Amino acid sequence: MAIELNHTIVHARDPKRSANFLAELLGRPAPVRFGPFLGVALDNGVTLDFIAADAELVIEHYAFLVSEPEFDQIFERIRARALPYWADPRHQEPGRINHHDGGRGVYWNDPDGHYLEIITRPYGSGA
């Protein structure tokens, strides 16, 4: 049997708000409840399972590999919501995207401050 990531837990102050935020921006189906979790399904079978945080949140980073057309659609949703975005994870290049490995990438934050990223080329894959 191949070893594959199946799901990961995302702690959130308001799991419904955060799960819906991600699903809407990525153009995914509405989150599905499973016990205390709200799962956002990705195309490779992985789900991000949002759950209420009991204590102070640890800010995490979630990167999504998308096609060029998907990048355009997601980036338009980010801009339509007037969300701040950056070309880099340290937020030193506001209002810009990057072109690493001959692709495009951009970072923004979810309602709890988690770092979200979309890229069109895996890091280390190109020019």
Order of alpha helices (4+ residues) and beta strands (2+ residues): beta-alpha-beta-beta-beta-beta-alpha-beta-beta
